Amino acid sequence: MASLNKVMLIGNLGKDPELRHTPAGTAVATFSIATSERFKSKQTNEWEEKTEWHNVVLWSKLAETAGQYLSKGKTVYIEGRLQTRKWQDRDGNTRYTTEIVGDTMKMLSPKGEGSSRGGGESSYEPSGGGNHEEPPFQDDDIPF
């Protein structure tokens, strides 16, 4: 039987990405993004907003790009898959973490929004297993 594990989110970063490297030198970026929905409460007839937080993990060049261009408050599109990891906390308790392992990222914030670390609508999709070497282009890189 066929299966599908696909996630697509547009949200705002809750903090700057944390960029680390594995012992083998592979870049790993982690951050959380918030998605919100508005609905009218049946009890109060008032508009309410519900925010969900999603943990995101990016690898290799995509992680390096996120570390360079993303910052708290920026709007980003992430596409990837859900993954749940099992781990032990300091007290020996078994814990589970569900996260989105991203394979596509599009930066959606206008230039100047959030911090000064970059901006503009740009996208980066690794090709050939993440061997793409160039960072996403910025609008001012286009000569016309």
Secondary structure, 3 states (H helix, E strand, C coil): CCCCCCEEEEEEECCCCEEEECCCCCEEEEEEEEEEEEEECCCCCCEEEEEEEEEEEEEHHHHHHHHHHCCCCCEEEEEEEEEEEEEECCCCCEEEEEEEEEEEEEECCCCCCCCCCCCCCEEECCCCCCCCCCCCCCHHHCCC
